[in-house]
């Protein structure tokens, strides 16, 4: 298992600091570093300890999508059915490290439903496709109910 090592210059660039400031952090013990020859190298974990952010591999990019979907013309019964379907779908998400979160709210006065979706890009896209399939006009699973019928 090899951990990414950064030069003083790379750390200065990442943190928006001057190289001398980073060297000062190393000399004072605020930033741990290993001396290799005449140069310092800083491990990802030590950089994370300095910044207070968890260490992540350089290639790992965390993406979270937040979406709000508004559906007009949905009565309470149809909104409850759609909410149950979406919540059941959220339980089948493949990545337990990034769970999909869904919340639904129905406004009885306006016959309007709001769906709040938080999760990874692919899982969110799957939910949006499901919403579209369920509400797709006359062919949708809630056809006849979504328009007050």
C-alpha positions as semicolon CSV with decimal commas, in nm:
position;residue;x (nm);y (nm);z (nm)
1;X;0,000;0,000;0,000
2;X;0,175;0,318;-0,112
3;X;0,064;0,659;0,001
4;X;0,090;0,970;-0,212
5;X;0,383;1,193;-0,115
6;X;0,388;1,563;-0,197
7;X;0,675;1,807;-0,230
8;X;0,677;2,130;-0,032
9;X;0,594;2,314;-0,355
10;X;0,292;2,090;-0,426
11;X;0,159;2,140;-0,072
12;X;0,207;2,516;-0,102
13;X;0,010;2,512;-0,430
14;X;-0,270;2,299;-0,287
15;X;-0,308;2,519;0,020
16;X;-0,247;2,853;-0,149
17;X;0,052;2,923;0,075
18;X;0,406;3,040;0,014
19;X;0,673;2,766;0,008
20;X;0,848;2,931;0,304
21;X;0,529;2,909;0,509
22;X;0,505;2,535;0,444
23;X;0,871;2,487;0,538
24;X;0,804;2,683;0,858
25;X;0,515;2,449;0,941
26;X;0,751;2,153;0,893
27;X;1,028;2,303;1,109
28;X;0,785;2,392;1,389
29;X;0,633;2,042;1,386
30;X;0,291;2,166;1,278
31;X;0,320;1,963;0,955
32;X;0,487;1,621;0,957
33;X;0,727;1,552;0,674
34;X;0,995;1,303;0,579
35;X;1,331;1,424;0,459
36;X;1,451;1,243;0,148
37;X;1,794;1,368;0,054
38;X;1,773;1,745;0,072
39;X;1,399;1,765;0,015
40;X;1,093;1,717;0,232
41;X;0,803;1,494;0,133
42;X;0,460;1,520;0,295
43;X;0,224;1,223;0,313
44;X;-0,144;1,265;0,222
45;X;-0,247;1,170;0,577
46;X;-0,018;1,435;0,727
47;X;-0,154;1,699;0,491
48;X;-0,507;1,593;0,590
49;X;-0,413;1,622;0,958
50;X;-0,294;1,978;0,901
51;X;-0,603;2,087;0,709
52;X;-0,853;1,890;0,914
53;X;-0,992;1,725;0,600
54;X;-1,003;1,348;0,558
55;X;-0,736;1,203;0,334
56;X;-0,863;1,096;-0,008
57;X;-0,672;0,934;-0,288
58;X;-0,591;1,185;-0,561
59;X;-0,808;0,998;-0,814
60;X;-1,112;0,979;-0,585
61;X;-1,367;1,249;-0,656
62;X;-1,680;1,255;-0,447
63;X;-1,988;1,382;-0,629
64;X;-2,320;1,439;-0,459
65;X;-2,621;1,567;-0,646
66;X;-2,912;1,746;-0,484
67;X;-3,231;1,773;-0,684
68;X;-3,578;1,906;-0,615
69;X;-3,853;1,781;-0,840
70;X;-4,191;1,954;-0,839
71;X;-4,489;1,759;-0,967
72;X;-4,813;1,953;-1,014
73;X;-5,161;1,801;-1,029
74;X;-5,089;1,510;-0,794
75;X;-5,349;1,425;-0,532
76;X;-5,256;1,287;-0,188
77;X;-5,315;0,921;-0,284
78;X;-5,097;0,941;-0,594
79;X;-4,828;1,132;-0,402
80;X;-4,824;0,863;-0,132
81;X;-4,791;0,588;-0,395
82;X;-4,511;0,769;-0,575
83;X;-4,332;0,844;-0,248
84;X;-4,349;0,478;-0,143
85;X;-4,216;0,367;-0,482
86;X;-3,925;0,612;-0,468
87;X;-3,832;0,527;-0,109
88;X;-3,835;0,155;-0,195
89;X;-3,612;0,229;-0,493
90;X;-3,371;0,423;-0,272
91;X;-3,325;0,114;-0,053
92;X;-3,183;-0,077;-0,353
93;X;-2,891;0,162;-0,413
94;X;-2,575;-0,036;-0,480
95;X;-2,323;0,185;-0,296
96;X;-2,371;0,168;0,083
97;X;-2,090;0,422;0,132
98;X;-2,305;0,683;-0,046
99;X;-2,669;0,622;0,044
100;X;-2,945;0,782;-0,158
101;X;-3,174;1,004;0,048
102;X;-3,523;1,092;-0,069
103;X;-3,784;1,307;0,102
104;X;-4,131;1,386;-0,030
105;X;-4,375;1,659;0,066
106;X;-4,731;1,701;-0,059
107;X;-4,921;2,032;-0,059
108;X;-5,292;1,945;-0,044
109;X;-5,407;2,299;-0,125
110;X;-5,211;2,318;-0,448
111;X;-5,223;1,947;-0,536
112;X;-4,845;1,964;-0,566
113;X;-4,569;1,725;-0,464
114;X;-4,202;1,805;-0,408
115;X;-3,939;1,534;-0,414
116;X;-3,595;1,609;-0,266
117;X;-3,319;1,372;-0,382
118;X;-2,965;1,366;-0,239
119;X;-2,706;1,114;-0,353
120;X;-2,454;1,011;-0,612
121;X;-2,498;1,124;-0,972
122;X;-2,586;0,781;-1,115
123;X;-2,830;0,691;-0,836
124;X;-2,999;1,033;-0,863
125;X;-3,028;0,993;-1,240
126;X;-3,192;0,652;-1,187
127;X;-3,450;0,807;-0,954
128;X;-3,520;1,090;-1,200
129;X;-3,573;0,833;-1,479
130;X;-3,810;0,643;-1,251
131;X;-4,008;0,960;-1,175
132;X;-4,030;1,035;-1,547
133;X;-4,145;0,681;-1,629
134;X;-4,409;0,687;-1,355
135;X;-4,545;1,028;-1,451
136;X;-4,508;1,003;-1,830
137;X;-4,846;1,142;-1,943
138;X;-5,112;0,890;-2,044
139;X;-4,864;0,601;-2,036
140;X;-4,745;0,661;-1,679
141;X;-4,826;0,433;-1,389
142;X;-5,024;0,709;-1,221
143;X;-5,207;0,811;-1,540
144;X;-5,552;0,937;-1,462
145;X;-5,462;1,002;-1,100
146;X;-5,197;1,269;-1,150
147;X;-5,440;1,512;-1,308
148;X;-5,703;1,504;-1,035
149;X;-5,884;1,200;-1,179
